[in-house]
């Protein structure tokens, strides 16, 4: 009976803990913060030659871990990096296998039904990328298909698109947009999915695909200097996206710590150098984006 009373007291105490305190309480209990990441999502997150997690958002999460150490008053708090897959990443957050997903994900309404997101860590926008020797007819067809006016099935643009092979990274919102656009235009173009941007750029150079749809900055991150002479990124942007770090829904206390750490990082004079290390550019638009998404203290 004594054991039953003790269990009842423990369960009652746990029931009284608000959901918003769950992650920080778990971190205090275990003495560990678990940071999930995709091991092949360069330049955001990847496993480097030393076998350690590395990348732009990995660096941000290291600063978040420092903020958490101060919040829970545990300077010796252990940081565990947990590899996840594109398929398991949100389930890992929901189930508590990881406390924070350190590979950014595009924020959508459907994803918000599964997880919550930090303030934005990246501004994305999908564009068409093709070889420099691609014909004018293809460029014109891409410009027409991205506009709001229809592409008639019998038009020259429709014929060009039907004969075009498109590449896109599997599981991205760019893939969803491309497939939806194909159905809307009623053009039976071929779509090939690739595992990452590096593979997409290589297939484009090798003429296995004719056009790659993806984010301009991410594409630039994997295009080396020789390839810049071979590939062209079109100016017209077909999608605008915000990406954040995923965490458990209803966990306002933990999200507050995450957003505070990110805002502090954005205000740091070293932030532009961190960004340029991974993306090569930090222009006025990028600076404005992070200023607008920095929360006041």
N, C-alpha and C positions, 0 to 999 in steps of 0.2 A: 504493500500500500504506500509505503514511503516513497518508493521509486516512482509509482504512478503520480503521486503528488508533485514530485520534482519535475517529471515530464510535463505535467499540466502547467506548471509555472513557466517552464521554458517555452512551451508552445504559445502560451498567452503573451509572453514577452515578445516573441517573434511576430505574433499577429499584430502587436501594437506598434511595430516598426513601420513607418511610412514607406511606400514603394520607392519614393524619391531618394531614400537614404540607402537603398539596397547595395548599389555598387561600392560606395565608399565604405560601408560596413563590411562588405565581403573583403575588400582590400585590407582593411584593418585586421580582420580575423586571420587572413592567410599570410599577411606580410608581403604580398606580391600583387603587382598590377600586370594583367595579361593583355598584351597588345597584339592584335591580329594583323596580318599583312599578306598580300599576294607576293609570291617570291619571283614573279616574272612580269611585274607591271612597271618597269622602268619608264620614265624617270621618277615616278612616285614612290614605288617600293620594289625592292628586289633583294636577292641574296647575293652579296658580293663575293669576291674571290676568297676572302677569309671566312666565308660561311655566315657572316653577320648580316642582319637587316640593314638596308641602306636606301637612300633616296630622299626626295624632297619632303614628302609627308612623314617619312620616318623621322627626319630631323625635327619636324614640328611636334611629333608625338614624344620625342625625347624631352622637349621643353614642357609638354603637358605632364609627363611623368614627374618632372621636377616640381611642377605646381602641385601635383597630387601629394608628393612627399611633404611639402609644407602644410598642405591642408590637413593631412592626417597626423602631422607631427611625427613622421617616421623617416628620418634621414637615411636609414639603412634599408628602406623599402626596395625589394627586389623587382626588377623589370624583366618579365618573361615575354619573348617574342614568339608568337604562335603562327606558323604558316597555315593559311586557309586556302580554299579553292574558290573560284567564282561561284560555284554552285552552293557551297556551304557557308559562305561569308556571313549572310544575314541570319541564317539559322544559328551560327556560332554566337552572334550577338544576342539573339533572342533567348537562347538556352543558357547564357552565362558562361559559355566556354571561353569567351574573350570579353574584356571590359570595353574595348574600343577597337574599331576597325581602322587601321592606319593607312589603308589604301582608299583614296576617295571614291565615292560613288555619286553618280548624277542624282540629284534630288527630284523625285517624281511623286505624284499623289499615291500611286500604288505602292511604292516602296515605303512611304510614310505610314502605311497600314501595318508594316512589319517592324520598322525601326524608326528611331528619331535621328536627327542630324545636327551636327555642329553648325556654327556660322560657316559660310562658304570658304573653302581653301583653294578654289581654282575656278576660273571662268572659262568655260569651254565653248566651242562653236565649230560645227562640222562644215567642211568644205570639200570640194572635189579636187583630187590630186591626180595628175596625169603626166605622161611623158612629154618632154619638150617638143618632140617631133610629131605629136598628135595633130591630126588635121583640123582645119578651121571648122569643118562641118560638125565634128564632135564637140568642140568648144561651144559652138552656137547652140547645139542641141541641149547641152548641159545647162546653159544659161536659160534656155526656154523652159526646160523641165523643172527648174528650181523656182520659176516665177508662179504667180497665181493664175495665169491664163492656161487653158487646156492645151495639151499637145494632141492633135487629131491623129487617129490611127494611121491614116493614109499620108500624113505629112512627111516631108524629108526628115524632120527631127525624130519622128517616131521610128522611121526605118533605121536611122543611125543608132538609136538607143537599143533597138531590138537586136542589132548585131554587135552590141557592146557587152563585155564581161566586166561586171563591177565586183570589187573586193571590199570587205568591211570586217572589222573585228567582231567575232562572235560574242553575243550577249550584250552588246552595247545598244544605247538608244539610237545610234546611227543606223544600226542594222534594222531596227523597228521602223525608223523613218523611211529607209530605202525600200523596204518591202511594201510599206503602205503606199509610198509614192508610185511604185510599180503597178500596184493594183488600181490606184486612182487614174493613172495615165492609160491603163489597159495596154501596156507595152510588155511583152514577154521577154524582158531582158534577163540575162543570166547573172545570178548573184553568187559569189564564192565567199565563204567565211574563212577567216584566218585567225590564229590564236593571239596575235599581237601586232603592233605597228611595225616592228622590224620585219616580220614576215611579209606584211602587206607591201611595204616599200620594195622588198626584194622581188616579190612576184611581179610588181609593176615594172621594175627595171628589166626583169627577165621576160617580159611580154606575156606572162601567164594570165594577167588581167589587164584591162585597158584603163580603168579608172578605179581609184581607191577613195572611199569616203571616210573621213575621220577629222579629228581635231587638228587645227593648223599647228598649234604649239607642240602637241605630242608628235606630230609628224616631223617637225623641224628637229625635235630632240633625237630622232633616230636617223636623220639624213646626214651623212657625212659630206665633207666638202666636195669630193668628186661627183656625188649624186646630185648636188644642188644645180649642176649644169645640165643634168638629164631630166629632172622633174620640175613640174610647175604646179603651184598651188593657186587655184583660181580665187579671185577676189570675192565673188558672191558667197555669202555665208548662208547656209540653208537651215541651221538650227543654232539656238543660243541655249546654253546649259550652265547650271550652277552645280558644283560638286562639293560635298561635305564629308565629314567623318561620321560613320554610323555608330550609334550607341543605343542602349535599351530605351524603349519608350517609357514615359512616366518617371524618368530618373532626373528630375530637375536639378537636384543638388550636384550630381556628377556633371551634368551638362554645363552648369554654371562654372565649374572648375575648368572644364575643357575650353569653353568660350573665353574665359578670362585669360587662360594661357595663350590661346591663339591671338587674342587682341594685343596682349603684351608683346608677342613675337612680331606682329605686324608693325607695331610702333617702334621696334628696335631699329637703330641706324644700320645694323648688320643685315636686316632682312632682305634688302635688295640684292646683296651679294649672294645670299643663300639661294634666292630665286634664280639669279643669273647662272649660278653653278650648274643648275639642272636644266634650265630652259634657254640659256644664252642671251635672253633679252629681258629687259625690265623697262618698258617704255611708259609714256605718260598714261596711257589707258590702263595699264597694269597697276600703276601706282594709285590711280583714282579708284580702281576696283577695290583694292585692299583698304584704302582709306574709308570708303563707304561702308565696308563690312567690318570695320574695327569698332567694337563696342566701347562706349565711354565708361570710365570707372565710377 
